[in-house]
Amino acid sequence: MIPTPPKPRFEPGTRVQATQRVRVGHRVWTTTVTGQVEREGVRPIGGMEMGGKGLYCRQPTIRLRRDDGEIIDVAVDEWTKFEVLTAAV
């Protein structure tokens, strides 16, 4: 059975700050990005060449637009923290 996409957590236009931890070896970096939510969705992980099935291996994402117009897709995992700065208008 193919799982359904997760329900949206934020309305488009909501201003959020996303904080993620990146671990490389014994080091941990914290990255933060702030922007307006454009949409939420899922993207396929892996592919046939990697032995994965694109229909059921998916990762949730949130697309943010920063103040300078840059668009960023944030891959959401269990350690991603979101803080709502302003609600959608």
VEXVO-701075 format. One record per residue: residue in three letters; chain; x, y, z of N, C-alpha, C, O in turn. Coordinates in steps of 0.05 Angstrom, whole numbers. Example, Ala and Ser with C-alpha at 12.3 -4.5 7.8 and 13.67 -1.06 7.14 Angstrom:
<sites>
{site 'Ala', 'A', {264, -114, 156}, {246, -90, 156}, {264, -66, 156}, {285, -66, 169}};
{site 'Ser', 'A', {257, -45, 142}, {273, -21, 143}, {258, 1, 157}, {268, 23, 161}};
</sites>
This chain:
<sites>
{site 'Met', 'A', {17, -24, 0}, {0, 0, 0}, {18, 25, 0}, {38, 26, 14}};
{site 'Ile', 'A', {10, 44, -16}, {26, 69, -18}, {15, 88, 4}, {-9, 94, 5}};
{site 'Pro', 'A', {33, 98, 22}, {23, 116, 43}, {15, 143, 31}, {25, 152, 11}};
{site 'Thr', 'A', {-4, 156, 45}, {-13, 183, 37}, {6, 204, 48}, {19, 199, 68}};
{site 'Pro', 'A', {8, 227, 35}, {25, 248, 45}, {15, 258, 72}, {-8, 256, 78}};
{site 'Pro', 'A', {34, 268, 88}, {25, 278, 115}, {8, 303, 111}, {10, 318, 92}};
{site 'Lys', 'A', {-9, 308, 131}, {-27, 332, 131}, {-9, 357, 135}, {10, 356, 150}};
{site 'Pro', 'A', {-16, 379, 121}, {0, 403, 124}, {0, 413, 153}, {-21, 413, 166}};
{site 'Arg', 'A', {23, 422, 162}, {26, 433, 189}, {22, 463, 189}, {15, 474, 210}};
{site 'Phe', 'A', {28, 476, 167}, {27, 505, 165}, {11, 514, 141}, {12, 501, 120}};
{site 'Glu', 'A', {-3, 536, 144}, {-17, 549, 122}, {4, 563, 104}, {23, 574, 115}};
{site 'Pro', 'A', {0, 564, 78}, {18, 580, 61}, {17, 609, 70}, {-4, 620, 75}};
{site 'Gly', 'A', {40, 621, 71}, {43, 649, 80}, {51, 652, 109}, {58, 673, 118}};
{site 'Thr', 'A', {51, 629, 123}, {60, 630, 151}, {90, 634, 152}, {105, 620, 137}};
{site 'Arg', 'A', {100, 652, 168}, {129, 657, 171}, {139, 639, 193}, {130, 640, 216}};
{site 'Val', 'A', {159, 622, 186}, {170, 603, 206}, {200, 604, 206}, {213, 614, 187}};
{site 'Gln', 'A', {211, 594, 228}, {240, 590, 230}, {245, 560, 234}, {235, 548, 253}};
{site 'Ala', 'A', {260, 548, 216}, {266, 520, 217}, {294, 516, 227}, {313, 528, 217}};
{site 'Thr', 'A', {297, 499, 247}, {324, 493, 259}, {329, 464, 256}, {313, 447, 264}};
{site 'Gln', 'A', {352, 457, 245}, {360, 429, 242}, {388, 424, 253}, {404, 443, 254}};
{site 'Arg', 'A', {393, 400, 262}, {419, 392, 271}, {432, 374, 250}, {419, 355, 241}};
{site 'Val', 'A', {457, 380, 243}, {471, 365, 223}, {494, 352, 238}, {511, 365, 250}};
{site 'Arg', 'A', {495, 325, 237}, {516, 311, 252}, {536, 299, 231}, {527, 284, 213}};
{site 'Val', 'A', {561, 305, 235}, {582, 293, 218}, {604, 283, 237}, {618, 299, 250}};
{site 'Gly', 'A', {606, 257, 238}, {626, 245, 257}, {618, 252, 286}, {595, 248, 294}};
{site 'His', 'A', {636, 262, 301}, {631, 270, 328}, {622, 299, 331}, {617, 308, 353}};
{site 'Arg', 'A', {620, 313, 309}, {612, 341, 310}, {583, 345, 303}, {572, 329, 288}};
{site 'Val', 'A', {571, 366, 314}, {543, 372, 309}, {541, 402, 303}, {550, 418, 319}};
{site 'Trp', 'A', {529, 409, 280}, {524, 436, 273}, {494, 441, 274}, {478, 423, 269}};
{site 'Thr', 'A', {487, 466, 281}, {459, 474, 280}, {455, 494, 258}, {470, 514, 255}};
{site 'Thr', 'A', {435, 488, 241}, {429, 507, 219}, {401, 518, 223}, {383, 504, 232}};
{site 'Thr', 'A', {397, 543, 215}, {371, 556, 218}, {365, 571, 193}, {382, 584, 181}};
{site 'Val', 'A', {340, 568, 184}, {330, 583, 161}, {303, 595, 168}, {286, 582, 181}};
{site 'Thr', 'A', {298, 620, 159}, {273, 633, 164}, {260, 641, 138}, {274, 651, 120}};
{site 'Gly', 'A', {234, 637, 135}, {220, 645, 111}, {191, 640, 113}, {181, 630, 133}};
{site 'Gln', 'A', {177, 647, 91}, {148, 642, 89}, {143, 615, 76}, {156, 608, 57}};
{site 'Val', 'A', {124, 600, 87}, {117, 574, 76}, {103, 578, 50}, {83, 593, 48}};
{site 'Glu', 'A', {113, 565, 29}, {99, 565, 3}, {82, 540, 0}, {59, 542, -9}};
{site 'Arg', 'A', {93, 517, 7}, {78, 493, 6}, {92, 471, 21}, {115, 473, 28}};
{site 'Glu', 'A', {77, 450, 27}, {88, 426, 40}, {83, 403, 21}, {63, 402, 7}};
{site 'Gly', 'A', {101, 384, 21}, {97, 361, 4}, {116, 338, 12}, {127, 338, 34}};
{site 'Val', 'A', {120, 320, -7}, {138, 298, -3}, {155, 295, -28}, {147, 303, -50}};
{site 'Arg', 'A', {179, 284, -25}, {196, 279, -48}, {206, 251, -47}, {210, 240, -25}};
{site 'Pro', 'A', {211, 238, -70}, {220, 211, -70}, {249, 209, -59}, {265, 228, -64}};
{site 'Ile', 'A', {255, 188, -46}, {282, 183, -35}, {293, 159, -51}, {280, 139, -55}};
{site 'Gly', 'A', {319, 162, -59}, {331, 140, -73}, {320, 137, -101}, {311, 157, -113}};
{site 'Gly', 'A', {320, 114, -111}, {310, 108, -138}, {315, 79, -145}, {327, 64, -129}};
{site 'Met', 'A', {307, 72, -168}, {311, 44, -177}, {340, 36, -177}, {348, 13, -171}};
{site 'Glu', 'A', {357, 55, -185}, {386, 49, -187}, {398, 44, -159}, {419, 32, -157}};
{site 'Met', 'A', {385, 55, -138}, {394, 51, -111}, {379, 29, -97}, {384, 24, -73}};
{site 'Gly', 'A', {361, 15, -111}, {346, -6, -99}, {321, 2, -84}, {307, -14, -73}};
{site 'Gly', 'A', {315, 28, -85}, {291, 38, -72}, {268, 40, -91}, {272, 41, -116}};
{site 'Lys', 'A', {244, 40, -81}, {220, 43, -97}, {210, 71, -93}, {202, 79, -71}};
{site 'Gly', 'A', {209, 87, -115}, {201, 115, -113}, {173, 119, -104}, {166, 142, -96}};
{site 'Leu', 'A', {156, 99, -105}, {128, 103, -97}, {124, 103, -67}, {105, 115, -58}};
{site 'Tyr', 'A', {140, 89, -52}, {135, 87, -24}, {157, 98, -6}, {153, 102, 18}};
{site 'Cys', 'A', {180, 104, -17}, {202, 116, -2}, {201, 146, -6}, {211, 157, -26}};
{site 'Arg', 'A', {189, 161, 12}, {185, 189, 9}, {193, 204, 34}, {192, 193, 57}};
{site 'Gln', 'A', {202, 229, 31}, {210, 246, 53}, {193, 271, 53}, {191, 284, 32}};
{site 'Pro', 'A', {182, 279, 76}, {167, 304, 77}, {185, 328, 74}, {207, 329, 84}};
{site 'Thr', 'A', {175, 348, 60}, {190, 373, 56}, {172, 397, 60}, {147, 395, 57}};
{site 'Ile', 'A', {184, 420, 66}, {170, 445, 67}, {186, 465, 50}, {210, 468, 54}};
{site 'Arg', 'A', {172, 479, 32}, {185, 499, 15}, {182, 526, 28}, {159, 535, 33}};
{site 'Leu', 'A', {204, 540, 33}, {204, 566, 45}, {215, 587, 25}, {233, 581, 9}};
{site 'Arg', 'A', {204, 611, 26}, {215, 633, 10}, {227, 653, 30}, {212, 664, 47}};
{site 'Arg', 'A', {253, 657, 28}, {266, 676, 45}, {260, 705, 37}, {249, 710, 16}};
{site 'Asp', 'A', {268, 724, 54}, {262, 752, 49}, {275, 762, 23}, {265, 780, 10}};
{site 'Asp', 'A', {298, 750, 16}, {312, 759, -8}, {302, 745, -33}, {313, 749, -55}};
{site 'Gly', 'A', {281, 728, -30}, {269, 715, -53}, {279, 687, -58}, {268, 672, -75}};
{site 'Glu', 'A', {300, 679, -44}, {311, 652, -48}, {291, 631, -38}, {278, 635, -18}};
{site 'Ile', 'A', {288, 609, -53}, {270, 588, -46}, {286, 564, -36}, {306, 556, -48}};
{site 'Ile', 'A', {278, 554, -13}, {292, 532, 1}, {272, 510, 6}, {251, 515, 17}};
{site 'Asp', 'A', {279, 485, -1}, {264, 462, 7}, {277, 450, 32}, {300, 441, 30}};
{site 'Val', 'A', {263, 449, 54}, {273, 438, 79}, {264, 409, 81}, {240, 404, 81}};
{site 'Ala', 'A', {282, 391, 83}, {276, 363, 87}, {269, 359, 117}, {286, 364, 134}};
{site 'Val', 'A', {245, 351, 123}, {236, 349, 150}, {241, 321, 161}, {233, 301, 149}};
{site 'Asp', 'A', {255, 320, 184}, {259, 295, 197}, {250, 298, 226}, {240, 318, 234}};
{site 'Glu', 'A', {255, 277, 243}, {245, 278, 270}, {260, 298, 288}, {250, 305, 309}};
{site 'Trp', 'A', {283, 309, 279}, {298, 328, 294}, {294, 357, 284}, {306, 375, 295}};
{site 'Thr', 'A', {278, 361, 264}, {273, 388, 254}, {253, 402, 272}, {232, 391, 278}};
{site 'Lys', 'A', {260, 426, 281}, {243, 441, 299}, {233, 466, 283}, {248, 479, 269}};
{site 'Phe', 'A', {207, 472, 286}, {195, 495, 273}, {184, 514, 294}, {172, 505, 314}};
{site 'Glu', 'A', {189, 540, 290}, {178, 561, 308}, {162, 580, 290}, {173, 591, 271}};
{site 'Val', 'A', {136, 583, 296}, {119, 601, 280}, {125, 630, 289}, {122, 636, 313}};
{site 'Leu', 'A', {134, 647, 270}, {140, 674, 277}, {115, 692, 272}, {109, 709, 289}};
{site 'Thr', 'A', {101, 689, 250}, {76, 702, 245}, {57, 684, 230}, {66, 668, 213}};
{site 'Ala', 'A', {32, 685, 236}, {12, 668, 223}, {6, 678, 195}, {12, 701, 188}};
{site 'Ala', 'A', {-6, 661, 179}, {-13, 669, 151}, {-35, 690, 152}, {-51, 691, 170}};
{site 'Val', 'A', {-34, 708, 133}, {-53, 730, 131}, {-77, 722, 115}, {-96, 737, 111}};
</sites>
